[in-house]
Amino acid sequence: MIRARRLLPNLRGAVLASLLALVGLGAAQAADGASLPAASAASASAPKVLRYAFRVAETGFDPAKISDLYSRMVTPHMFEGLYTYDQLARPARMKPLTAAAMPESADDYKLWTVKLRPGIYFTDDPAFKGKRRELTAEDYVYSIKRFADPAVASPAWSEVEDLELVGLNEYHQQVRKAGRPFDYDKPIEGLRALDRYTLQFRTKETRPRLMEVFAQGDLYGAVAREVIEAYPGDSMAHPVGTGPFVLKQWRRSSLMVLERNPHYRERFYDQEVDPAPDDAEGQALKARFKGRRLPMIDRVEIGIIEENQPRWLSFLNGEYDFIERTPEDFISQAMPNGKLAPNLEKQGKHAYRTVASDVLFTVFNMEDPLVGGYTPDKIALRRAISLAMDVDRELRLVRRGQAAPAQSLYMPGTTGYDPAFKSDMSSFDPARAKALLDMYGYVDKDGDGWRDLPDGRPLVLESLTTPEQFQRQIDEIYQKNLNAIGLRIAYKPAKWPENLKALRAGRYQVWALATSASKPDGQDSLARMYSGQIGAQNYARFRLPAVDKLYEEASHLPDGPERNRIFDETKRYATAYMPYKYRGHRFITDIAQPQLIGYRRPQFWLNWWEYVDIDPDAAAKFKH
């Protein structure tokens, strides 16, 4: 499931009037805040449908059981957390969603109290036996307890465990060791419903950013106990939440259809705060949609097209309203010189280019007998592999310049990220790589032209990969790089969800993938080196007491210079031990057909469907 953005330079400098036109509002209308004319009868009668395709298949829709980005892009539209982020505010700004107000904290950020908004209801389901079911504080208690239930096996449990809610971790250990069922009725001091609408959290240590965790509605949205118990073993296929959309059809790895929740409460676009004065795009969106009830569309249909070419061609042919992340293979065709191609502009399409709060990386399994370990010879092998990787070639040729070299584990727009920081992460130095291998005995001992292990055994690296053409191009670059310094590597292709399972279980040696930020705090990035997150965010299974100590210190400190110094120190550990080779931060270009209006890529949150509209009349203007 982790995104700070900035507008294209030409958009940032554009005048407000042109942006108002972009979102479908004339300058004269913006001046007095008048609403748009009513749509034609024909367009008003047809349901408004948003159609687009994911590049990777989903795994399911139980918030406590998912970790992949594409499932998490769907769930926050059905489940709602206590808080969310303002769609228009830049930088990110948290605001209440099901909570009635911002939280109250006490006892040095160890005690948090949240009041819920009364009158919020779950979508209808047979589990409720014909009754309307109101959201209560107990639903959040139950939902969060599920992460601690060993039977659920939540991949996000380590994040909740890290919070140290008083009594929850201890009970998790008791249940796990005894092998008995989790008692959801057992009181937990650190997670309590004080009354029907009041929720209280108590932590053992200072947690200044506790509510940023629970603003992730894709994971910590409320589920109803009755629903989970009504579909034992099948919760991934029965999402029932309080959100603006309802799952109507699901063909696994093929099609997802969601429709507007007919009983969704009154929620309006004018809840958004005023964008910054220099945010012309945000000002235009505010003027265009002020006062509109959410959601504005009726239906969302999502296909799965893993290969870049058919996904791009399907969008060009008008089969989809939107292409999320224009494939790098076609970025020169779509955005020559950083501007939307004239032919696409004439068709009324709109481009949105942002700097992603994400990172591309190669991960080494630190428990693997070949590439893992903390001795100088093992560190030298990982560093040599990293120095041999021509990251610039990947970013220039395969990704068509749509990424900037990464220097550390921290992502743009998050605490810990420093654009001035430089490291060996992006260095391409085959000569140094060869020297390191020679120094530590990784030489050709049997004369077959390939380096062997210091003890004379064959040295063959194995990497997980995915079978699509785009990834094969990247694999070919790094295979040639490693071959050039005498290292062999074999690629083991499988579908992305299967590779993820292998990663979580530690059944792999090397893999190249990416992750995105889910909140403004850089602590999640640091979690990839924290031993308590092994099996979860610590993909490398890295274990070093000095880094664990820094992670724990950063957890309790408020934002500021002292915490930033910790982030800086962990960057040096990451570069020295090289459990990850951080390669790049991507530029993302989304392109919309003329009928999709109001789109703005979120920074860290994943819900945006409720903030856009479909205007069939806009599409008709560009038909020939």
C-alpha positions in Angstrom: 0.0 0.0 0.0 2.8 5.2 0.2 3.0 11.1 -2.2 4.1 14.7 -2.4 3.4 16.4 -5.8 4.2 19.5 -7.6 2.5 21.0 -10.7 4.1 21.2 -14.1 6.0 24.4 -14.4 3.8 25.6 -17.2 0.7 24.9 -15.1 2.1 26.5 -12.0 2.6 29.7 -13.9 -0.7 29.6 -15.7 -3.3 32.2 -14.9 -6.4 31.2 -13.0 -8.7 31.7 -15.9 -7.0 29.1 -18.0 -7.1 26.6 -15.2 -10.8 27.3 -14.7 -11.3 26.4 -18.3 -9.4 23.2 -17.7 -11.9 22.1 -15.1 -14.8 23.3 -17.1 -15.6 26.7 -15.6 -15.3 30.1 -17.3 -13.5 33.0 -15.7 -16.7 35.0 -15.5 -18.5 32.2 -13.6 -15.5 31.9 -11.2 -15.7 35.6 -10.3 -19.1 35.5 -8.8 -19.1 31.8 -7.8 -22.2 31.1 -9.9 -23.0 27.5 -10.6 -22.8 25.9 -14.0 -25.9 25.6 -16.3 -27.8 22.4 -15.9 -26.6 19.5 -18.1 -28.7 18.5 -21.0 -31.6 16.1 -20.3 -29.8 13.3 -22.3 -26.6 13.6 -20.3 -28.4 14.0 -17.0 -30.3 10.8 -17.4 -27.3 8.6 -18.1 -25.3 7.3 -15.2 -21.9 8.9 -14.8 -19.3 6.1 -15.1 -15.5 6.4 -14.6 -13.6 3.7 -16.4 -9.9 3.0 -16.2 -7.4 0.1 -15.8 -4.9 -0.9 -13.2 -1.5 -2.1 -14.3 -1.4 -4.7 -11.5 -4.1 -7.0 -10.2 -5.7 -6.5 -6.8 -5.7 -9.2 -4.1 -8.9 -8.4 -2.2 -10.8 -5.9 -0.1 -10.4 -6.7 3.6 -8.5 -3.8 5.0 -6.8 -5.9 7.7 -5.5 -8.4 5.1 -4.2 -6.3 2.3 -0.9 -4.6 1.7 -0.6 -4.2 -2.1 -1.1 -0.7 -3.6 -3.9 -1.6 -6.0 -6.2 -3.2 -3.5 -5.5 -0.2 -1.3 -6.5 2.1 -4.1 -10.0 0.6 -3.9 -10.7 0.1 -0.2 -10.7 3.7 0.9 -13.7 4.3 -1.4 -15.7 1.7 0.6 -14.2 2.0 4.1 -13.6 5.2 6.1 -11.0 6.0 8.7 -11.4 8.5 11.5 -9.5 11.1 9.5 -8.5 11.8 5.9 -6.5 14.5 4.1 -7.9 17.6 2.4 -8.1 16.9 -1.3 -7.0 20.5 -2.3 -4.6 21.4 0.5 -0.9 21.4 -0.5 1.1 20.6 1.6 -1.0 17.8 3.0 -3.5 18.7 5.7 -5.4 16.1 7.8 -9.1 16.7 8.5 -12.0 14.8 10.1 -13.8 12.2 8.1 -16.0 10.1 10.4 -14.6 12.0 13.4 -16.6 15.0 14.5 -13.5 17.1 15.1 -9.7 16.9 15.3 -8.5 14.6 18.1 -7.7 15.8 21.6 -4.3 14.7 23.1 -3.0 14.7 26.6 -0.3 13.2 28.8 2.6 14.1 26.4 0.8 12.6 23.4 0.1 9.3 25.1 -3.6 9.7 25.5 -5.8 10.5 22.5 -9.6 11.0 22.4 -11.7 11.1 19.3 -15.4 12.0 19.0 -17.3 10.3 16.2 -19.9 12.1 14.1 -23.4 10.5 14.9 -25.6 9.4 12.0 -23.1 7.6 9.8 -24.3 4.2 8.6 -22.8 1.1 7.0 -24.0 0.1 3.6 -26.8 -2.4 3.6 -25.9 -6.1 3.9 -27.8 -9.3 4.8 -25.5 -9.5 7.9 -27.5 -6.7 9.4 -30.8 -8.6 9.1 -32.7 -5.7 7.4 -31.7 -3.0 9.9 -29.7 0.1 9.2 -26.5 -0.2 11.1 -24.9 3.0 12.6 -21.2 3.4 12.9 -20.1 3.5 16.5 -16.8 3.8 18.5 -16.9 0.0 19.1 -16.6 -0.6 15.4 -13.2 1.1 15.4 -12.2 -0.8 18.5 -13.1 -4.1 16.8 -11.5 -3.1 13.5 -8.2 -2.3 15.0 -8.2 -5.4 17.2 -8.5 -7.4 14.1 -4.9 -6.4 13.2 -3.8 -8.0 16.4 -5.6 -11.3 15.9 -3.1 -13.9 14.8 -5.8 -15.7 12.9 -6.2 -12.7 10.6 -2.5 -12.6 9.9 -2.6 -9.0 9.0 0.5 -7.7 7.1 -0.1 -4.3 8.8 0.0 -5.7 12.3 3.6 -4.6 12.8 2.5 -0.9 12.2 -0.2 -1.3 14.9 2.2 -3.2 17.2 4.7 -0.3 16.9 2.1 2.1 18.3 2.2 0.2 21.7 -1.4 0.6 22.5 -1.5 -0.4 26.2 -2.4 -4.1 26.6 -2.9 -4.9 22.9 0.6 -6.3 22.1 0.6 -8.3 25.3 -2.8 -9.9 24.4 -1.7 -10.6 20.9 1.3 -12.5 22.3 -0.9 -14.5 24.8 -3.3 -15.6 22.0 -0.5 -16.5 19.6 1.5 -18.5 22.2 -1.6 -20.3 23.5 -3.1 -20.9 20.1 -6.5 -20.0 21.3 -9.1 -17.8 19.6 -8.8 -14.0 19.9 -11.5 -12.7 22.3 -12.8 -9.5 20.8 -14.8 -8.7 23.9 -11.8 -8.6 26.1 -11.2 -5.0 27.3 -7.9 -3.5 26.1 -6.8 -0.4 28.1 -5.2 1.3 25.2 -8.2 0.9 22.9 -11.5 1.8 24.4 -15.0 3.0 23.4 -15.9 5.4 26.3 -19.4 5.7 25.0 -21.3 5.1 21.7 -19.4 7.9 19.9 -16.2 8.4 21.9 -13.0 6.5 21.2 -9.9 6.6 23.3 -6.3 5.5 22.6 -3.6 5.2 25.2 0.0 4.4 24.3 2.9 3.4 26.5 5.2 6.0 25.0 4.9 9.4 23.4 3.3 9.2 19.9 3.0 12.7 18.4 1.9 11.3 15.0 -0.5 8.6 16.2 -3.5 10.0 14.2 -1.5 10.0 10.9 -1.7 6.2 11.1 -5.5 6.1 11.5 -5.9 8.6 8.7 -5.1 5.7 6.3 -8.7 4.7 5.5 -7.6 2.1 3.1 -6.3 0.1 6.1 -7.9 1.5 9.2 -11.4 2.1 7.9 -14.2 0.7 10.1 -15.6 -2.8 9.4 -18.7 -4.2 11.1 -18.2 -7.3 13.3 -21.5 -8.8 12.0 -20.2 -8.7 8.4 -16.8 -10.3 9.2 -18.5 -13.1 11.2 -21.2 -13.6 8.5 -18.6 -14.5 5.8 -16.0 -16.6 7.6 -12.9 -17.0 5.5 -14.3 -14.8 2.8 -13.9 -11.3 4.1 -11.7 -10.3 1.1 -14.8 -10.6 -1.1 -17.4 -8.9 1.1 -16.3 -5.3 1.8 -19.0 -3.5 3.7 -18.1 0.0 5.0 -19.5 3.5 5.4 -17.8 5.0 2.3 -19.2 6.6 -0.8 -19.0 3.5 -3.0 -20.2 -0.1 -2.8 -18.7 -3.2 -4.6 -21.2 -4.5 -7.1 -19.1 -6.9 -9.2 -15.7 -8.6 -8.8 -14.0 -10.9 -11.2 -10.6 -11.5 -9.6 -7.7 -10.0 -11.5 -10.0 -8.9 -14.3 -12.8 -6.5 -13.3 -14.0 -4.5 -10.4 -17.3 -2.5 -10.5 -18.3 -0.1 -7.7 -21.4 2.0 -7.6 -22.4 5.1 -5.6 -23.6 4.2 -2.1 -27.3 5.2 -2.3 -27.5 5.9 1.5 -24.2 7.8 1.8 -24.5 10.7 4.2 -24.5 14.3 3.2 -20.9 15.3 2.5 -20.0 18.3 0.3 -17.0 19.6 -1.6 -17.2 22.8 0.3 -15.7 21.0 3.3 -12.4 21.6 1.6 -10.2 24.4 3.0 -9.2 27.2 0.8 -6.1 26.3 -1.3 -3.0 28.5 -1.1 -3.3 31.8 -3.0 -0.6 30.7 -5.4 -2.2 27.3 -6.1 -4.1 28.2 -9.2 -5.2 24.7 -9.9 -6.6 24.2 -6.4 -8.4 27.6 -6.6 -10.0 26.6 -9.9 -11.2 23.2 -8.5 -12.6 24.9 -5.4 -14.6 27.3 -7.6 -15.8 24.6 -10.0 -17.1 22.2 -7.4 -18.0 24.3 -4.3 -21.2 23.0 -2.7 -21.4 19.8 -4.8 -22.6 16.7 -2.9 -20.1 13.8 -2.9 -19.7 11.5 -4.7 -20.4 13.1 -8.0 -20.2 10.0 -10.2 -22.5 6.9 -10.2 -20.2 4.1 -11.1 -16.5 3.1 -11.4 -15.3 0.2 -13.6 -11.7 -1.0 -13.3 -10.1 -3.4 -15.6 -6.6 -5.0 -15.3 -4.2 -4.5 -18.2 -0.7 -5.5 -17.1 1.1 -4.7 -20.4 1.8 -1.1 -21.2 1.0 -1.0 -24.9 -2.6 -2.4 -24.7 -3.3 -0.3 -21.7 -2.1 2.9 -23.5 -4.0 1.9 -26.8 -7.2 1.2 -24.9 -7.0 4.7 -23.4 -6.3 6.3 -26.8 -9.2 4.4 -28.3 -11.6 5.9 -25.8 -12.3 2.7 -23.9 -11.2 4.4 -20.7 -11.7 7.8 -19.2 -8.4 8.0 -17.6 -4.9 6.5 -17.7 -3.3 6.3 -14.2 0.5 6.6 -14.7 1.1 6.9 -18.4 3.5 4.1 -19.3 7.1 5.3 -19.6 7.3 3.6 -23.1 4.8 6.1 -24.4 5.7 9.2 -22.4 7.6 10.8 -25.4 4.5 10.3 -27.5 2.2 11.7 -24.8 4.3 14.5 -23.4 7.0 15.7 -25.8 9.2 18.3 -24.1 7.1 18.0 -20.9 3.9 19.2 -22.5 0.8 17.4 -23.7 1.1 16.4 -27.3 -0.8 18.7 -29.7 -2.9 15.8 -31.1 -4.0 14.8 -27.6 -4.7 18.4 -26.6 -6.9 18.8 -29.7 -8.9 15.8 -28.5 -9.6 17.6 -25.2 -7.4 15.4 -23.0 -5.8 16.9 -19.9 -2.4 15.9 -18.4 -1.4 16.0 -14.8 2.3 15.6 -14.0 3.6 15.2 -10.4 6.7 14.2 -8.5 5.7 11.1 -6.7 6.5 10.5 -3.0 7.8 7.0 -3.9 11.0 5.2 -4.4 12.2 2.4 -6.8 14.5 0.0 -5.1 16.3 -3.4 -5.3 16.0 -5.4 -2.1 18.4 -8.1 -0.8 17.2 -10.7 1.6 19.5 -10.3 4.6 18.7 -13.8 5.7 19.7 -15.4 2.4 23.0 -17.4 2.8 24.4 -15.9 -0.5 23.6 -12.2 -0.4 22.6 -11.7 3.2 24.7 -11.3 6.3 26.6 -8.5 8.1 30.2 -9.7 7.6 32.5 -7.5 5.5 32.5 -10.1 2.6 28.7 -10.1 2.4 28.5 -6.3 2.6 31.1 -6.1 -0.1 29.0 -8.4 -2.4 25.9 -6.3 -2.0 27.8 -3.0 -2.5 29.6 -4.4 -5.6 26.2 -5.5 -7.1 24.8 -2.0 -6.4 27.8 -0.2 -7.8 27.6 -2.3 -11.0 23.9 -1.2 -11.6 23.6 1.5 -14.2 20.6 3.2 -12.7 20.9 6.2 -15.0 20.4 3.9 -18.0 17.2 2.5 -16.5 15.9 5.9 -15.8 16.8 7.4 -19.1 16.1 4.6 -21.6 13.4 2.4 -20.0 11.7 5.0 -17.9 12.2 7.7 -20.5 13.5 10.2 -18.0 10.5 9.8 -15.8 12.4 9.5 -12.6 15.1 11.2 -10.6 18.0 9.2 -9.0 17.4 8.3 -5.4 20.0 8.9 -2.8 18.3 7.4 0.3 15.4 5.5 1.7 13.3 8.7 2.3 10.8 9.9 -0.3 10.1 13.4 -1.6 7.6 15.3 0.5 8.1 13.2 3.7 10.1 14.1 6.8 13.7 12.7 6.4 13.9 13.5 2.7 16.7 16.0 1.8 17.2 16.9 -1.9 20.7 18.0 -1.1 21.8 14.7 0.3 24.2 12.6 -1.8 25.3 9.0 -1.4 26.6 6.0 -3.3 23.0 4.8 -3.9 23.0 6.2 -7.4 26.7 5.6 -8.2 27.6 3.5 -11.2 31.2 2.4 -10.8 32.0 -1.1 -12.3 35.7 -0.6 -11.6 35.1 -0.2 -7.8 32.7 -3.1 -8.0 35.3 -5.4 -9.4 37.9 -4.2 -6.9 35.6 -5.0 -4.0 34.9 -8.5 -5.4 38.5 -9.2 -5.9 39.4 -7.9 -2.4 37.0 -10.3 -0.7 37.8 -13.4 -2.8 34.9 -13.4 -5.2 37.1 -14.5 -8.1 36.9 -17.0 -11.0 38.4 -20.1 -9.3 37.4 -22.8 -11.9 38.2 -20.8 -15.1 34.7 -20.7 -16.6 34.7 -16.9 -16.8 32.3 -16.4 -13.9 33.2 -15.3 -10.4 32.7 -17.9 -7.6 32.2 -17.6 -3.9 35.3 -17.3 -1.7 35.1 -21.0 -0.8 35.0 -22.0 -4.5 31.3 -22.8 -4.9 29.5 -21.3 -7.9 28.0 -17.8 -7.4 24.7 -17.5 -9.1 22.3 -14.7 -8.1 18.5 -15.2 -8.3 16.0 -12.4 -8.6 12.2 -12.4 -8.6 10.7 -10.5 -11.5 7.4 -10.1 -13.3 6.8 -11.3 -16.9 5.7 -8.0 -18.6 7.9 -6.5 -21.4 8.6 -3.3 -19.5 10.2 -5.2 -16.6 12.1 -7.4 -19.0 13.8 -4.3 -20.4 15.0 -3.3 -16.9 16.1 -6.8 -16.1 18.2 -6.9 -19.3 20.1 -3.8 -18.3 21.0 -5.1 -14.9 21.8 -8.6 -16.2 24.3 -7.0 -18.6 25.7 -4.8 -15.8 26.3 -7.8 -13.6 27.7 -10.0 -16.3 30.2 -7.2 -17.1 31.8 -7.6 -13.7 31.6 -11.5 -13.8 28.4 -12.1 -11.9 25.6 -14.4 -13.1 22.0 -13.6 -12.3 18.9 -15.7 -13.1 15.5 -14.2 -13.2 12.5 -16.0 -11.8 9.3 -14.6 -13.3 5.9 -14.7 -11.5 2.8 -12.6 -11.1 3.3 -9.6 -8.7 1.0 -10.9 -6.0 2.9 -14.2 -5.9 6.2 -12.4 -5.6 4.8 -10.3 -2.8 3.9 -13.5 -0.9 7.5 -14.8 -1.4 8.9 -11.5 -0.2 6.7 -11.4 3.0 7.8 -15.0 3.8 11.5 -14.3 3.1 11.5 -16.9 0.3 13.6 -14.9 -2.1 17.1 -13.5 -2.7 16.8 -10.3 -4.7 13.8 -8.3 -6.1 13.3 -4.9 -7.7 10.1 -3.1 -6.8 8.7 0.2 -5.6 6.8 1.7 -2.7 4.8 4.9 -2.0 4.3 7.0 1.1 0.9 6.7 2.8 1.5 9.6 5.1 3.8 12.7 5.5 6.0 11.1 8.1 9.3 9.4 7.0 9.0 6.8 9.8 7.5 4.3 7.4 10.6 4.5 5.2 12.8 3.9 8.3 10.6 0.9 9.1 12.2 -0.9 6.2 15.3 -1.2 8.3 13.6 -1.9 11.7 13.7 -5.5 12.9 10.2 -5.2 14.4 8.9 -4.8 10.9 10.4 -8.1 9.5 7.7 -9.8 7.6 6.0 -6.5 7.0 7.6 -3.3 5.8 11.2 -4.5 6.5 11.3 -6.4 3.2 15.1 -6.9 3.5 14.7 -8.6 6.9 17.4 -6.3 8.1 18.4 -6.5 11.8 20.8 -4.1 13.4 20.5 -3.0 17.1 21.9 0.5 16.4 19.2 1.1 13.7 16.5 -0.3 15.9 17.5 2.2 18.6 17.3 5.1 16.2 13.9 3.9 14.9 12.5 3.8 18.4 13.9 7.3 19.3 12.4 8.7 16.1 9.0 7.2 17.0 8.7 9.3 20.2 10.3 12.6 19.2 8.3 15.5 17.8 9.2 16.7 14.3 12.3 19.0 14.4 16.1 19.1 14.1 16.7 16.3 16.6 14.5 13.9 14.7 16.0 15.0 11.4 19.5 14.2 12.7 18.3 10.6 13.3 17.0 10.4 9.8 20.4 11.6 8.5 22.2 8.9 10.5 20.0 6.1 9.2 20.8 7.2 5.6 24.5 6.5 6.3 23.6 3.0 7.8 21.5 2.2 4.7 24.4 3.1 2.4 27.0 1.3 4.4 25.2 -2.0 4.8 23.2 -1.8 1.5 20.2 -4.0 2.4 18.4 -2.0 -0.3 19.7 -0.3 -3.5 17.5 2.8 -3.8 17.3 3.7 -7.5 14.8 6.5 -8.3 11.8 8.7 -7.4 9.3 8.7 -10.2 7.5 11.4 -12.1 3.9 10.4 -12.6 1.9 11.7 -15.6 -1.9 10.9 -15.5 -4.0 11.8 -18.5 -7.7 12.2 -18.6 -10.3 12.3 -21.4 -12.2 15.5 -21.7 -15.3 14.1 -19.9 -13.3 13.5 -16.7 -13.2 16.8 -14.8 -11.9 17.7 -11.3 -9.0 15.2 -11.1 -6.0 16.0 -8.9 -3.6 13.3 -7.9 -3.7 12.9 -4.1 -0.4 13.3 -2.2 -0.5 10.5 0.4 -4.1 9.3 0.5 -5.7 7.0 -2.1 -9.3 8.1 -2.4 -10.2 10.5 -5.1 -13.2 9.1 -7.0 -15.7 11.1 -4.9 -14.0 14.3 -6.0 -14.3 14.0 -9.8 -17.2 14.3 -12.2 -18.0 12.9 -15.6 -19.4 15.4 -18.2 -20.6 13.7 -21.3 -21.2 17.0 -23.0 -17.5 17.8 -22.7 -16.6 14.6 -24.6 -19.1 15.4 -27.3 -17.4 18.6 -28.1 -14.3 16.8 -29.3 -16.0 14.0 -31.3 -15.6 14.3 -35.1 
